[in-house]
Amino acid sequence: MENFDCEKINVRGLIEESIWLNLDMETTITIKPILHRGEEQLAIFFPFNKNIDYAVRSIKRIKWTQTYKCWYLPLNKDSFESVKIKLKNFGTLEYSALKEYLKKRSNIIAIKKQTSQLLETITIKKPTLEGFTISTENMLLLDQTIKTLKLKAYANNTIELYRGEILQLMRLLKDRSFESLTSNQIKSYLLWLLQERKCSESKVHTTLNALKFCFEQVLNQPKIFITIPRPKKHLQLPKVYATEQVKKIIQSTNNEKHKTMLMLAYATGLRLQEIINLKIKDINSARMVINVIRAKGKKDRQAILSEKLLVQLRKYFKLYRPKEWLFEGQAGKQYGYRSLQLVFQQAKERNGIQIPGGIHTMRHSFATHLLENGTDIRLIQELLGHNSIKTTIRYTHVSKAQLQKIKSPLDELDL
């Protein structure tokens, strides 16, 4: 929606004009926003009057809603100007609710734009607007925190996560100062997330990281978190597919682009973001490697390029002719994060595979199958881009090669 300032309307001038024309200015015409059918609309409310009704009906693109029992237009500057011109001589225009809405809306847009969202892609839902009660002081702090994250070159996904965590607490605080929070109050909030909201330990770790960053890096209060413990994380084993299941997932699609992305996910063990970030120049067929640039932790690394994958990549390239990104979305732009997840979920559904998890499960399967085939765990660590061998060792717990060497004591019983 185009930004506009409803205060530009000269109400005093309208009153004087109506007196000159000897019109009744006691009638109040209310102009306020509504959310109708998922869209922001500019609604017009007035006590029934034939002359006003006739004037309203003459406004271009005007519609009636039985839900709100009023006339409405799309919420934008042109609509506001049309209403002002048509109704200025029929009564006093009341728009205080519109002013408040626009102020709140501009604050929300400012927050969303801070995480690199394009203005045309920003959507605002009714619960967001109704629950938005953040003080100016806290808004400024949030702005400062996001700018500090960007200065420190944090990943966009991390910035988005931290923004969401800090915003959630600020909404609960309403007009109270975020900076004035004590260690005990933060502990109470984290306990509330665990016990009342039933949040996972992993989620609470993210909350703690976001709050810690804000207090330590922006507010310069490093001591506040000394006495705050972290909840023990649930040590979850990676979900892994059998090789036959992987084969079915790959073969279940006739779309060559989708098939290539699924093959690449399993053949290289790349993360979802790393797959969609690949460019044509990253494929080095001479050395049979894929260059993974600025991966997690801002590190470059190399992935293996299998012969079968190279054949498929060439087949895909001849069909789609991508220009820059290896996998292009609409209008030659980078392929969407959620689109690739959807491709994977649909392939799973077609094969009736019930194992939960997204396309990241292909990465787990890649690592586990390498381990079962005798690949050294240090090499797997390098291929996956893990900082610590402890992260890679998780795959030893799900490797069937080790489990199959163990004979159950039940098998020794003569039953």
C-alpha positions in Angstrom: 0.0 0.0 0.0 1.3 3.5 -0.9 2.1 5.6 2.1 0.1 8.7 2.6 -0.6 11.3 5.3 -4.3 11.7 6.1 -3.5 14.9 8.1 -3.1 16.9 4.9 -6.8 17.3 4.8 -7.8 20.8 6.0 -10.8 20.1 8.2 -11.1 23.8 9.3 -11.2 24.8 5.7 -14.0 22.3 5.0 -16.1 23.7 7.9 -15.7 27.2 6.7 -16.6 26.2 3.2 -19.7 24.4 4.3 -20.9 27.4 6.3 -20.5 29.5 3.2 -22.6 27.0 1.3 -25.1 26.8 4.2 -24.7 23.0 4.5 -25.2 20.9 7.6 -21.8 20.1 9.1 -23.2 18.3 12.2 -23.2 15.0 10.2 -20.1 13.0 11.0 -18.7 10.8 8.2 -16.2 8.3 9.6 -13.3 7.1 7.4 -11.5 4.2 9.0 -9.5 1.1 7.9 -10.9 -2.4 7.9 -9.5 -5.8 7.0 -11.9 -7.4 4.6 -11.3 -10.7 2.8 -7.6 -10.6 3.9 -7.1 -7.1 2.3 -6.8 -3.7 3.9 -9.7 -1.5 2.9 -10.8 2.1 3.5 -14.3 2.0 5.0 -16.9 4.9 5.0 -19.5 5.0 7.8 -22.3 7.6 8.1 -25.9 7.9 9.3 -28.2 7.3 6.3 -28.7 10.3 4.2 -29.8 10.2 0.6 -27.4 12.9 -0.6 -24.4 11.4 1.1 -25.4 7.9 -0.1 -25.7 9.2 -3.7 -22.3 10.9 -3.4 -20.6 7.8 -2.0 -22.1 5.6 -4.8 -20.5 7.9 -7.4 -17.0 7.2 -6.2 -15.1 5.0 -8.6 -14.3 1.4 -7.5 -16.6 1.7 -4.4 -18.1 -1.5 -3.1 -20.5 -2.6 -0.4 -19.7 -5.1 2.3 -22.5 -6.9 4.1 -20.1 -8.1 6.8 -19.3 -4.6 8.0 -22.4 -2.9 6.5 -20.5 -0.1 4.9 -19.0 1.1 1.6 -15.3 0.6 1.1 -12.3 1.1 -1.2 -8.8 -0.2 -1.4 -6.7 1.5 1.3 -4.4 3.8 -0.6 -3.8 7.5 -1.2 -6.0 7.7 -4.3 -9.0 6.2 -2.5 -8.5 8.7 0.4 -8.3 11.6 -2.0 -11.5 10.4 -3.9 -13.5 10.2 -0.6 -12.2 13.7 0.5 -13.2 15.3 -2.8 -16.7 13.7 -3.0 -17.7 14.1 0.7 -16.0 17.3 1.9 -19.3 19.3 1.7 -21.6 16.7 3.3 -20.3 16.7 6.9 -17.4 16.6 9.3 -14.8 14.0 8.2 -13.7 11.9 11.2 -10.5 9.9 10.6 -8.7 9.6 14.0 -8.8 5.7 13.7 -7.2 5.9 10.3 -4.4 8.1 11.7 -3.7 5.7 14.5 -3.8 2.7 12.1 -1.4 4.3 9.6 1.0 5.2 12.4 1.0 1.6 13.7 1.2 0.2 10.2 4.3 2.3 9.3 6.0 1.0 12.5 5.3 -2.6 11.5 6.6 -2.0 7.9 9.7 -0.3 9.3 10.4 -3.5 11.4 9.7 -5.8 8.5 11.9 -3.8 6.1 14.8 -4.1 8.5 15.1 -7.8 7.7 15.5 -7.1 3.9 11.9 -7.6 2.9 10.8 -5.8 -0.2 8.0 -3.3 0.4 5.7 -4.9 -2.2 6.1 -8.3 -0.5 5.2 -7.1 3.0 1.8 -8.4 4.3 0.2 -7.4 7.6 -2.3 -9.7 9.2 -5.1 -8.6 11.6 -3.6 -10.2 14.7 -0.4 -8.4 14.0 -2.1 -5.0 13.9 -4.3 -5.7 16.9 -1.5 -6.9 19.1 1.0 -4.3 18.1 1.6 -2.2 21.2 5.3 -1.6 21.2 6.6 1.6 22.8 8.7 4.1 20.8 11.7 3.4 23.2 11.5 -0.3 22.5 11.1 0.3 18.8 14.3 2.3 18.7 16.1 -0.4 20.6 14.9 -3.1 18.1 16.1 -0.9 15.3 19.5 -0.5 16.9 19.8 -4.3 17.6 19.0 -5.2 13.9 21.6 -2.7 12.7 24.2 -4.1 15.0 23.4 -7.6 13.8 23.9 -6.4 10.2 27.2 -4.6 11.1 28.5 -7.9 12.5 27.5 -9.6 9.3 25.0 -12.1 10.8 23.1 -14.2 8.4 19.7 -13.0 7.3 18.0 -16.1 8.8 19.7 -15.3 12.2 18.6 -11.7 12.0 15.0 -12.7 11.3 15.0 -15.2 14.2 16.5 -12.7 16.7 14.1 -10.0 15.5 11.1 -12.3 16.1 12.3 -13.4 19.6 12.9 -9.8 20.7 9.6 -8.6 19.2 7.6 -11.3 21.0 8.9 -10.1 24.4 8.4 -6.5 23.5 4.8 -7.1 22.6 4.2 -8.7 26.1 6.0 -5.7 27.7 3.8 -3.2 25.8 4.8 0.3 27.2 7.3 -1.1 29.7 11.0 -0.5 29.0 12.9 -3.6 27.6 16.1 -2.2 29.0 14.8 -2.2 32.6 14.3 -6.0 32.6 16.2 -7.8 35.4 17.8 -11.3 35.5 14.9 -12.7 37.5 12.3 -11.3 35.1 14.2 -12.8 32.1 14.3 -16.2 34.0 10.5 -16.0 34.6 9.9 -15.3 30.9 12.1 -18.3 29.8 10.3 -20.5 32.3 6.9 -19.3 31.0 8.0 -20.3 27.5 8.9 -23.8 28.6 6.1 -24.5 31.0 3.1 -22.5 29.7 3.8 -22.1 26.0 5.3 -25.6 25.8 8.2 -24.4 23.7 11.1 -26.7 22.9 14.5 -26.4 24.5 15.9 -25.5 21.1 13.5 -22.6 20.7 14.3 -21.3 24.2 18.0 -21.4 23.4 17.3 -19.2 20.4 15.3 -16.8 22.6 18.2 -16.7 25.1 20.7 -16.0 22.3 18.6 -13.1 20.9 18.1 -11.5 24.3 21.8 -12.0 25.2 22.9 -10.3 22.0 20.7 -7.3 22.7 21.7 -6.8 26.3 25.4 -7.5 25.7 26.1 -6.0 22.3 23.6 -3.1 22.2 22.8 -2.2 25.9 26.3 -3.0 27.2 24.9 -5.1 30.1 26.9 -8.4 29.9 26.5 -9.3 33.5 22.7 -9.7 33.4 23.0 -13.2 31.9 25.7 -14.6 34.2 23.1 -16.2 36.5 20.6 -17.3 33.8 21.0 -21.1 33.0 20.4 -22.7 29.6 17.9 -25.5 29.4 19.4 -28.9 28.5 18.8 -29.6 24.8 17.0 -32.7 23.6 19.7 -34.9 21.9 17.7 -35.8 18.8 19.0 -38.5 16.4 19.1 -37.5 12.7 16.2 -38.9 10.6 17.6 -41.1 7.8 16.0 -42.7 4.7 16.9 -46.1 3.4 18.7 -46.1 0.0 15.5 -47.5 -1.7 13.4 -44.7 -0.2 15.9 -42.1 -1.6 15.7 -43.7 -5.0 11.8 -43.6 -4.9 11.8 -39.9 -3.9 14.2 -39.0 -6.8 12.3 -41.0 -9.4 8.9 -39.9 -8.4 9.1 -36.6 -10.2 9.0 -36.0 -14.0 10.1 -32.4 -13.7 13.8 -32.3 -14.6 14.5 -29.3 -12.4 12.9 -30.8 -9.4 14.7 -34.1 -10.0 18.0 -32.4 -10.3 17.6 -30.5 -7.1 16.6 -33.7 -5.2 19.6 -35.6 -6.7 22.0 -32.8 -5.8 20.7 -32.7 -2.2 21.5 -36.4 -1.7 24.6 -36.5 -3.8 26.4 -33.6 -2.0 24.8 -33.3 1.5 24.3 -29.6 1.0 21.9 -27.6 3.2 18.8 -26.2 1.6 20.1 -22.6 1.6 23.4 -23.8 0.1 21.5 -25.5 -2.8 19.5 -22.5 -3.8 22.6 -20.2 -3.4 24.5 -22.2 -6.0 25.5 -20.4 -9.2 26.4 -22.0 -12.6 30.1 -21.0 -12.1 30.2 -23.0 -8.8 30.1 -26.3 -10.8 33.6 -27.4 -11.6 33.3 -30.4 -13.9 37.0 -30.4 -14.7 37.9 -31.2 -11.0 34.5 -32.9 -10.3 33.8 -30.6 -7.3 31.1 -28.1 -6.4 32.3 -24.9 -4.8 30.0 -23.9 -1.9 30.5 -20.2 -1.3 29.7 -18.4 1.9 28.1 -21.4 3.5 27.0 -21.6 7.1 29.4 -19.6 9.3 30.5 -17.6 6.2 32.9 -20.4 5.2 33.7 -21.7 1.7 34.1 -25.4 1.1 34.0 -28.0 -1.6 31.4 -30.8 -2.2 31.8 -33.8 -4.3 30.4 -33.8 -7.8 29.2 -37.4 -8.7 29.3 -38.6 -12.3 25.5 -39.3 -12.3 24.8 -35.9 -10.9 27.0 -34.2 -13.6 25.0 -36.1 -16.4 21.7 -34.9 -14.8 23.0 -31.3 -14.5 23.9 -31.2 -18.2 20.5 -32.6 -19.1 18.8 -30.0 -16.9 21.0 -27.2 -18.3 20.1 -27.9 -21.9 16.4 -27.8 -21.0 16.2 -24.7 -18.8 19.3 -22.6 -19.8 19.7 -20.8 -16.4 21.6 -17.5 -16.6 23.2 -17.0 -13.2 21.6 -19.0 -10.5 21.9 -22.8 -11.0 18.2 -23.1 -10.1 16.1 -20.2 -11.1 12.6 -19.3 -9.9 10.2 -16.9 -11.6 11.7 -14.2 -13.9 15.2 -15.6 -13.5 15.3 -14.9 -9.8 16.8 -17.2 -7.2 14.7 -20.3 -6.5 12.5 -20.0 -3.4 13.4 -21.6 0.0 9.8 -22.8 0.6 9.4 -23.9 -3.0 12.2 -26.5 -2.7 10.8 -27.7 0.6 7.4 -28.2 -1.1 9.0 -30.1 -4.0 10.5 -32.5 -1.5 7.3 -32.9 0.6 5.3 -33.7 -2.5 7.8 -36.3 -3.6 7.6 -38.0 -0.2 3.8 -38.0 -0.3 3.7 -39.6 -3.7 5.7 -42.5 -2.2 3.9 -42.7 1.1 7.0 -42.0 3.1 5.9 -41.2 6.6 9.3 -40.3 8.2 9.0 -36.7 9.3 11.4 -34.0 8.3 12.2 -31.7 5.3 14.8 -31.9 2.6 17.5 -31.6 5.3 16.9 -35.3 5.9 18.6 -35.9 2.5 21.7 -34.4 4.1 21.4 -36.8 7.1 21.0 -39.7 4.7 24.0 -38.7 2.6 26.3 -38.6 5.7 24.9 -41.9 7.2 25.2 -43.8 3.9 28.8 -42.6 3.5 29.6 -43.8 7.0 28.0 -47.2 6.3 30.1 -47.5 3.1 33.3 -47.0 5.1 34.1 -43.4 4.5 36.3 -41.9 7.2 34.3 -39.7 9.6 36.8 -36.9 9.3 36.2 -36.7 5.5 32.4 -36.6 6.2 33.0 -33.8 8.6 34.8 -31.8 5.9 32.1 -32.5 3.3 29.3 -31.4 5.6 31.1 -28.3 6.8 30.9 -29.1 10.5 33.1 -27.1 12.9 33.2 -29.9 15.4 33.6 -33.7 15.0 31.0 -34.0 17.8 28.3 -32.9 15.4 29.4 -35.5 12.8 29.6 -38.3 15.3 25.8 -38.2 15.7 25.6 -40.3 12.5 27.4 -43.2 14.1 24.3 -43.6 16.3 22.0 -44.2 13.3 24.4 -46.2 11.1 23.0 -49.7 10.5 26.6 -50.9 9.7 27.4 -50.8 13.4 24.0 -52.0 14.6 24.1 -55.1 12.3 27.3 -56.3 14.0 25.4 -56.7 17.3 23.4 -59.8 17.9 20.4 -59.5 20.2 20.4 -61.9 23.2 16.9 -62.8 22.2 18.3 -64.6 19.2 20.3 -66.9 21.5 17.2 -68.2 23.2 15.8 -71.5 22.1 12.1 -70.4 21.6 
